Amino acid sequence: MKLGFKFLCHAETKRLISLLGVIVVIVLVVQFSELPYSEFVTSLAGKITSFSMDASMVDSKLEGNIDNTHPNGSTPASQLDQDRSSLVHNNGNGSSINSAPSNNAPAPQSMVALSNQTSLNSETDSTSPMMSVMSNSSLAKKDTTKGESSGSLLGNNSKVGNGKYVTKKNPKGKPSKVVSISDMNLLLQQSHDSSQLVKPTRSSAVDQEIFHARSEIENAPIITNDSRLYPPLYRNVSMFKRSYELMEKMLKVYIYKDGDRPIFHEPLLDGIYASEGWFMKLMEENKHFVTQDPESAHLFYIPFSSRLLQLTIYVRNSHNRSNLIQYMAKHVDMIAGKYPFWSRTDGADHFVVACHDWAPAETRGRILNCIRALCNADIEVGFKIGKDVSLPETYIRSPNNPAKNIGGNPPSERPILAFFAGGLHGYVRPTLLNHWENKEPDMKISGPLPHVKGNANYIELMKSSKFCICARGHEVNSPRVVEAIFHECVPVIISDNFIPPLFEVLNWESFAVFVAEKDIPNLRSILLSISQEKYLEMHKRVKKVQKHFVWHFKPVKYDLFHMLLHSIWYNRLFRISHS
């Protein structure tokens, strides 16, 4: 009897195990059919160990269209995450080089006020619970996901049977209105012209200094020879030089000490969002511009990190960023209530520097009146030309040597006409590859390159190309613009409504090519229409503009720290309240 019972139990156990095995196989088959192939191994391991999978790592790639990787798709371990018409002021020393034949130029569009409403926060305004504030190192360990990986993974896009790239997820849509680079120039001029030089109603010494500085700049003596400034690079080299001199001589910045770490006063110095961190570090260490007397300040700096704000309090899988917006709104409310300085100008003499893609949303509400230095410099999401400043997105691999690998081959050693490699997130890059991948031998257009230590293959291709394609991803900005300049490759900016960095000072059309997204099919003919003589001059100008995009541990004249601070100073001078 015992033997029979044991045999029966053994048989039933085998049946039960077999049944469980069939169920697991069915679950895995269903899971495999629903997930992208790149996630299958992760899913398999999760199913075996816990019969559940935390989807936060996958979803974090899609929420808000974060682009957290290096342009070529690789993900270094040290990384915390991841641009036809006359000048506004004609300097008479150099004309812009047109990027394309005139028949490719977009027709002028009417100057209508664009909405401040940003598309970065389309979710509801319900409050999400805040996560506890963590140390910088903890955040680095916590946020290890990347928007894309090296090799054959293609972000949110993949090929279908006909060999075309298609978008698998719904990316951020095309802009509702395209503003050409010519119209951007006119908007800048309109912004400056709308602020008349009138005497302030208040008689403070700071107001008098601001009006005096603006008058000095508008009546700047003509520069005939300055070995450090190459006139064609600037909208008006004389006004720029005078404005820069006055900044060095008189600018005073008060930095608010309020705010808890890591969101405030804790700079991140590597990755693609490093610009905000480098400015914060250098500004807070500065002895020349920083004042402890707010009554003598021309500008007030709120030193927050948009990247650390996202890492610290964003609730994964919530698909809701209202708590980030509310956090910043409450902080500014506190400043406005605690100090009298905000209310004097309604924040017009305050500024923030933020590089994360969500920064336009995080700085909405009353913060919109501030001067906002943003990497995501997109007219479509509320960037105001003449008030806000386009912050260069500088990809820093080594915080100990931010200027590493600068330089490139001479023009005679650049056999490649155009180069692009990177993840295919967004709607522009798939279109680019559909038209140009493997189409012409001198067009090196592809998805992510195989990962090589230090991204040596990517860098070498940039150094060997005449033109480097800077195509937008999920957002308008890309670190490729600065990388192209570093490697002396003429930037080709394919990103409608992107305001290029330091726009109020630099004459971008003299050293970069702007191609409308709709003109991607004509890309090669546009580039070939640029004569060798023009290309050589553009290459020369790219080399000369390099110094304006470099961070240094100890800031030097005309470097990125000074240029960014100057643009903030310059926009403040030309945006004086009439009341």
C-alpha positions in Angstrom: 0.0 0.0 0.0 2.8 2.4 0.9 4.6 1.5 -2.3 1.5 2.2 -4.4 0.9 5.5 -2.6 4.5 6.6 -3.2 4.2 5.7 -6.9 0.9 7.7 -7.2 2.5 10.8 -5.5 5.5 10.6 -7.7 3.3 10.4 -10.9 1.2 13.4 -9.7 4.3 15.4 -9.0 5.6 14.8 -12.5 2.3 15.9 -13.9 2.3 19.0 -11.8 5.9 19.9 -12.8 5.0 19.3 -16.5 1.9 21.5 -16.2 4.0 24.3 -14.6 6.6 24.0 -17.3 3.9 24.4 -20.0 2.6 27.5 -18.3 6.0 29.1 -18.0 6.7 28.3 -21.6 3.4 30.0 -22.7 4.2 33.0 -20.5 7.6 33.4 -22.0 6.3 33.0 -25.6 3.7 35.8 -24.9 6.4 37.9 -23.2 8.8 37.4 -26.1 6.1 38.4 -28.7 5.3 41.7 -26.8 8.8 43.0 -26.0 11.5 44.2 -28.3 14.1 41.6 -28.9 16.7 43.6 -27.0 14.6 43.3 -23.8 14.0 39.5 -24.1 17.0 38.3 -22.0 16.2 40.7 -19.3 12.6 39.6 -19.3 13.5 36.0 -19.3 15.7 36.4 -16.2 13.0 38.4 -14.5 10.4 35.8 -15.1 12.5 32.9 -13.9 13.5 34.6 -10.7 10.4 36.5 -9.6 7.6 35.9 -12.2 7.5 39.7 -12.5 9.4 42.4 -14.2 10.0 45.9 -13.1 9.3 47.9 -16.3 10.7 51.2 -14.9 14.0 50.7 -16.7 12.3 50.3 -20.0 9.7 53.0 -19.5 12.3 55.5 -18.4 13.7 55.6 -21.9 10.4 56.7 -23.3 9.0 59.2 -20.8 9.5 62.7 -21.9 11.6 61.6 -24.8 14.9 61.6 -22.8 18.1 61.3 -24.9 20.6 60.2 -22.3 23.3 58.8 -24.5 26.2 59.8 -26.5 25.3 60.7 -30.2 26.8 57.5 -31.6 24.7 55.4 -29.4 27.5 54.3 -27.0 27.3 54.5 -23.2 30.5 55.2 -21.4 30.6 54.0 -17.7 31.4 57.5 -16.4 28.3 59.0 -17.9 25.6 60.0 -15.4 22.9 60.1 -17.9 23.5 62.3 -21.5 21.0 74.7 -36.2 20.0 83.6 -46.0 19.5 86.6 -44.4 21.4 89.7 -43.3 22.7 90.1 -39.8 20.7 91.8 -37.1 23.6 94.4 -37.0 25.7 94.4 -40.1 29.4 94.6 -39.1 30.6 95.1 -42.7 33.5 92.8 -42.1 32.2 89.5 -43.3 29.1 88.2 -45.1 27.3 85.0 -44.2 27.8 81.9 -46.3 24.4 80.6 -47.5 23.9 76.9 -46.7 21.9 76.1 -49.8 20.7 77.5 -53.2 18.1 80.2 -52.8 15.3 77.9 -54.2 15.7 75.7 -51.1 15.2 78.6 -48.6 11.9 78.5 -46.8 9.5 81.3 -47.5 9.4 84.1 -44.9 6.7 83.6 -42.3 4.6 86.0 -40.4 5.9 87.1 -37.0 3.2 85.9 -34.7 3.5 85.5 -30.9 4.1 81.9 -30.1 2.5 80.3 -27.1 4.5 79.8 -23.9 2.7 76.5 -23.3 5.3 73.8 -23.5 4.5 70.3 -24.9 6.9 68.7 -22.4 4.2 68.3 -19.7 1.0 67.1 -21.4 0.1 64.9 -18.5 -2.3 65.8 -15.8 -1.3 68.1 -12.9 -2.0 65.6 -10.1 0.8 65.6 -7.5 3.2 62.7 -7.5 4.8 61.6 -4.2 8.4 62.9 -3.9 11.3 60.6 -3.5 13.8 61.2 -0.8 16.8 63.4 -1.6 19.9 61.4 -2.2 23.5 62.1 -2.5 25.2 62.7 -5.9 26.9 59.3 -5.9 23.6 57.5 -5.0 21.9 59.2 -7.9 24.7 58.1 -10.2 24.2 54.5 -9.2 20.4 54.8 -9.4 20.1 56.2 -12.9 22.0 53.8 -15.1 19.4 53.5 -17.9 20.2 54.9 -21.3 18.0 56.1 -24.1 19.8 53.8 -26.5 22.6 51.3 -26.6 25.6 50.8 -28.8 25.6 48.3 -31.7 22.5 47.4 -33.6 19.8 48.7 -31.1 17.9 51.6 -32.7 16.1 53.4 -29.9 12.4 53.7 -30.7 12.7 52.8 -34.3 13.5 49.8 -36.4 13.4 48.5 -40.0 10.4 46.9 -41.5 10.3 44.4 -44.4 10.9 47.0 -47.1 14.1 48.1 -45.4 12.7 51.5 -44.3 13.1 52.8 -40.8 9.8 53.4 -38.9 8.9 54.7 -35.5 7.7 52.0 -33.1 6.6 54.4 -30.4 4.9 57.8 -30.9 7.8 60.3 -30.6 7.4 64.0 -30.1 5.6 65.3 -33.2 6.7 67.8 -35.8 6.5 71.5 -34.9 3.1 73.2 -35.6 5.0 76.1 -37.2 8.5 76.3 -38.6 10.5 79.5 -37.9 13.4 79.9 -40.4 16.9 81.1 -39.3 16.1 84.3 -41.2 13.0 84.9 -39.2 14.9 84.1 -36.0 17.3 86.9 -36.9 14.4 89.3 -37.4 12.8 88.2 -34.0 16.1 89.0 -32.3 16.1 92.4 -33.9 12.5 93.0 -33.0 13.2 92.1 -29.4 16.0 94.6 -29.1 14.1 97.3 -31.0 11.1 97.0 -28.8 13.0 98.0 -25.7 13.5 101.7 -26.1 16.3 103.5 -24.3 14.4 105.4 -21.7 15.4 106.6 -18.3 14.3 104.4 -15.4 11.7 105.6 -13.1 13.8 104.3 -10.2 17.0 106.1 -9.5 19.0 103.2 -8.2 22.7 103.1 -9.0 22.2 99.6 -10.7 19.6 100.9 -13.1 21.7 103.9 -14.1 24.7 101.5 -14.7 22.5 99.3 -16.9 21.3 102.1 -19.1 24.8 103.6 -19.3 26.2 100.2 -20.4 23.5 99.8 -23.1 24.2 103.3 -24.5 27.9 102.5 -24.6 27.3 99.3 -26.5 25.0 100.9 -29.0 27.5 103.6 -29.7 30.6 101.3 -29.7 33.6 102.5 -31.7 34.2 100.5 -34.8 36.8 97.7 -34.4 39.4 97.7 -37.1 41.8 95.1 -35.8 41.6 92.7 -32.9 43.8 89.6 -33.2 41.6 87.7 -30.8 38.2 88.3 -32.5 37.6 87.2 -36.1 34.8 89.7 -37.3 32.8 87.3 -39.6 32.0 85.1 -36.6 29.9 87.8 -34.9 26.8 89.7 -35.7 28.6 92.9 -34.8 32.1 92.5 -33.5 32.4 96.1 -32.3 29.2 95.8 -30.1 30.3 92.4 -28.8 33.7 93.6 -27.8 32.4 96.7 -26.0 29.7 94.7 -24.3 32.3 92.1 -23.1 34.6 94.8 -21.8 31.8 96.4 -19.8 30.8 93.0 -18.4 34.3 92.4 -17.2 34.4 95.9 -15.7 31.1 96.2 -14.0 28.9 93.1 -13.9 27.9 91.8 -10.4 26.0 88.6 -9.8 24.2 87.7 -6.6 23.8 83.9 -6.0 21.0 82.7 -3.8 22.3 80.4 -1.1 18.8 78.9 -0.6 18.0 75.3 -1.7 19.0 71.9 -0.6 21.4 69.6 -2.2 21.6 67.8 -4.6 19.1 69.8 -6.6 20.8 73.1 -5.7 24.5 73.9 -5.4 25.7 70.5 -6.6 27.1 70.5 -10.1 27.3 67.4 -12.4 30.4 67.7 -14.5 30.2 64.8 -17.0 27.7 63.5 -19.5 25.6 65.4 -22.0 23.9 67.6 -19.4 27.2 68.8 -18.0 26.9 72.4 -19.2 24.6 73.4 -16.4 27.0 71.8 -13.9 30.1 73.5 -15.2 28.5 76.9 -15.2 27.2 76.3 -11.7 30.7 75.2 -10.5 32.6 78.1 -12.1 30.0 80.7 -11.1 29.9 79.8 -7.5 33.7 79.7 -7.3 34.1 83.0 -9.1 35.4 86.0 -7.1 35.4 88.6 -9.9 31.6 88.7 -10.8 30.0 87.4 -7.7 28.9 89.9 -5.0 27.7 89.3 -1.5 25.7 92.6 -1.6 22.5 92.0 -3.5 21.8 95.7 -3.6 24.7 96.1 -6.0 23.8 93.1 -8.3 22.8 93.4 -11.9 21.8 89.8 -12.1 20.5 87.2 -9.6 21.4 83.5 -10.1 19.2 80.6 -9.0 21.7 77.7 -9.0 19.6 74.5 -9.6 20.3 71.4 -11.7 17.5 70.3 -14.0 19.2 66.9 -14.3 19.4 66.3 -10.6 15.8 67.6 -10.1 14.7 64.9 -12.5 16.9 62.2 -10.9 15.8 63.1 -7.4 12.1 63.6 -7.4 10.7 62.3 -10.6 8.6 59.2 -9.9 9.4 56.5 -12.5 6.4 55.1 -14.4 4.2 58.0 -13.2 4.3 59.6 -16.6 3.8 62.9 -14.7 6.3 65.7 -14.2 3.9 68.1 -12.4 5.8 67.5 -9.1 9.0 68.8 -10.7 7.2 71.9 -11.9 5.6 72.5 -8.5 8.9 72.0 -6.8 10.6 74.8 -8.7 7.5 77.0 -8.5 7.5 76.7 -4.7 11.2 77.5 -4.6 10.7 80.7 -6.5 7.7 81.6 -4.4 9.9 81.2 -1.3 12.6 83.4 -2.8 10.1 86.1 -3.8 8.6 86.0 -0.3 11.9 86.0 1.6 13.7 88.6 -0.4 12.6 91.9 -2.0 14.7 91.5 -5.2 12.4 89.4 -7.3 9.4 91.7 -7.0 11.4 94.8 -8.2 11.5 93.4 -11.7 9.1 90.5 -11.5 12.2 88.3 -11.9 13.5 89.9 -15.1 17.0 90.3 -13.7 17.1 86.7 -12.4 18.4 83.7 -14.4 18.7 80.0 -14.4 21.0 77.7 -16.4 19.4 74.3 -17.2 20.4 71.6 -19.8 18.0 68.7 -19.2 15.3 68.1 -21.9 12.5 68.8 -19.3 13.9 72.2 -18.3 11.5 74.3 -20.4 8.6 72.6 -18.4 10.4 72.9 -15.1 10.9 76.7 -15.6 7.3 77.6 -16.5 4.9 79.8 -14.6 6.4 82.8 -13.0 9.9 81.5 -13.8 9.2 82.3 -17.5 10.0 85.9 -16.8 13.6 85.0 -15.8 16.4 84.8 -18.4 16.5 81.0 -19.0 19.7 79.5 -20.4 18.4 76.3 -21.9 20.0 73.5 -24.0 16.5 72.6 -25.2 16.2 76.0 -27.1 13.0 75.3 -29.0 10.6 78.1 -30.1 7.8 75.5 -30.1 8.1 75.0 -26.3 8.3 78.6 -25.3 11.9 79.7 -25.8 11.9 83.5 -26.2 14.5 85.0 -28.5 16.1 88.1 -27.1 15.3 87.0 -23.5 16.3 83.4 -23.2 19.8 82.1 -24.0 20.6 79.0 -26.0 23.0 76.9 -23.9 25.5 74.7 -25.8 25.0 71.0 -25.0 28.6 69.9 -24.3 29.2 66.2 -23.9 31.9 65.8 -21.3 33.6 62.4 -21.1 36.3 63.3 -18.7 35.6 66.0 -16.0 39.4 66.1 -15.4 40.0 67.2 -19.0 36.9 68.8 -20.6 38.8 69.9 -23.6 40.1 66.4 -24.5 40.5 65.4 -28.2 39.8 68.9 -29.6 41.1 69.2 -33.1 40.7 67.5 -36.5 42.3 66.8 -39.9 43.0 69.6 -42.4 40.5 70.0 -45.3 42.8 68.0 -47.6 42.5 65.0 -45.4 38.7 65.0 -45.1 37.5 62.5 -47.9 33.9 62.1 -46.4 31.4 64.7 -47.6 28.9 64.1 -44.7 28.8 62.0 -41.6 26.1 60.9 -39.1 25.9 58.0 -36.7 23.6 57.6 -33.8 20.4 56.2 -32.3 17.2 56.7 -34.3 15.0 58.3 -31.7 12.7 61.0 -32.9 11.2 61.4 -36.4 14.1 63.2 -38.2 16.8 60.6 -37.9 14.8 57.7 -39.4 14.0 59.9 -42.4 17.7 60.8 -42.7 18.7 57.2 -42.9 15.9 56.2 -45.2 17.2 58.7 -47.7 20.9 58.5 -47.3 22.1 55.3 -45.6 24.3 53.3 -48.0 23.2 55.6 -50.9 26.4 57.4 -51.8 30.1 56.5 -51.0 30.9 60.0 -49.7 27.8 60.0 -47.4 28.6 58.1 -44.2 25.1 58.0 -42.7 24.2 55.2 -40.3 22.7 54.1 -37.0 24.9 53.6 -33.8 28.5 52.5 -34.4 30.0 49.5 -32.6 31.3 50.6 -29.2 35.0 51.4 -29.1 36.8 52.7 -26.0 36.7 56.5 -26.0 34.4 56.5 -29.0 37.5 56.6 -31.1 35.8 55.4 -34.3 33.1 58.1 -34.0 35.6 60.8 -33.3 37.9 59.7 -36.2 34.9 59.9 -38.6 34.1 63.4 -37.5 37.7 64.4 -37.9 37.7 63.0 -41.5 34.5 64.6 -42.7 33.8 68.0 -44.3 30.3 68.3 -42.9 28.8 66.7 -39.8 25.1 66.2 -39.6 23.5 67.5 -36.4 20.0 66.0 -36.7 17.6 66.4 -33.8 16.5 63.5 -31.7 13.5 63.6 -29.4 14.3 67.3 -28.8 15.9 70.0 -31.0 19.2 70.1 -29.2 22.2 67.8 -29.7 25.8 67.6 -28.4 26.8 67.0 -32.0 26.8 70.7 -32.7 29.7 71.4 -30.3 31.4 68.1 -31.1 31.5 69.1 -34.8 33.1 72.4 -33.9 35.6 70.7 -31.6 36.7 68.3 -34.5 36.7 71.2 -37.1 33.8 69.7 -39.0 31.3 72.2 -40.4 28.0 71.6 -38.6 24.9 70.9 -40.7 21.9 71.5 -38.4 18.7 69.7 -39.3 16.4 70.7 -36.5 13.5 73.0 -37.2 12.9 75.8 -34.6 16.3 75.2 -32.9 17.9 78.4 -31.8 21.7 77.8 -32.0 23.9 78.5 -29.0 24.9 82.1 -28.1 22.6 83.3 -30.8 22.5 86.9 -29.7 26.3 87.2 -30.5 27.4 84.7 -33.0 26.7 84.8 -36.8 26.0 81.1 -37.2 25.3 81.3 -40.9 28.9 82.2 -41.5 30.3 78.8 -40.2 27.3 76.4 -40.1 24.8 75.0 -42.6 21.1 75.0 -41.8 18.9 72.5 -43.7 15.1 72.4 -43.1 13.8 69.0 -42.1 11.7 68.9 -45.3 14.8 69.3 -47.4 16.5 66.1 -46.2 16.0 64.5 -49.7 18.1 67.3 -51.1 20.8 67.1 -48.5 23.6 66.0 -50.8 22.9 68.6 -53.5 22.7 71.3 -50.9 26.2 70.4 -49.6 27.7 70.0 -53.1 26.4 73.5 -54.0 28.8 75.0 -51.5 31.9 75.8 -53.4 35.4 74.7 -52.3 36.3 78.3 -51.6 33.3 78.8 -49.3 33.9 75.5 -47.6 37.5 76.4 -46.8 36.4 79.7 -45.3 33.7 77.9 -43.2 36.3 75.4 -42.0 38.6 78.3 -41.0 35.8 79.9 -39.1 34.8 76.7 -37.3 38.4 76.5 -36.0 38.3 80.1 -34.8 35.0 79.8 -33.0 36.2 76.7 -31.0 37.4 78.8 -28.1 33.9 80.0 -27.3 32.7 76.4 -26.6 35.4 75.2 -24.2 35.1 74.8 -20.4 38.2 75.4 -18.3 38.8 74.7 -14.6 40.0 78.3 -14.4 38.0 80.3 -16.9 39.9 82.2 -19.5 38.9 85.2 -21.7 36.2 84.4 -24.3 35.7 80.8 -23.2 32.3 79.2 -22.7 31.8 80.3 -19.2 32.4 83.9 -20.1 30.4 83.7 -23.4 27.4 82.3 -21.6 27.5 84.8 -18.8 28.0 87.5 -21.5 24.8 86.4 -23.4 22.8 86.5 -20.1 24.2 90.0 -19.4 23.6 91.2 -23.0 20.0 90.0 -23.0 19.4 91.7 -19.7 20.7 95.0 -21.0 18.4 94.8 -24.1 15.4 93.8 -22.1 14.9 96.7 -19.7 11.5 97.3 -18.1 9.7 100.4 -19.2 7.8 100.7 -16.0 
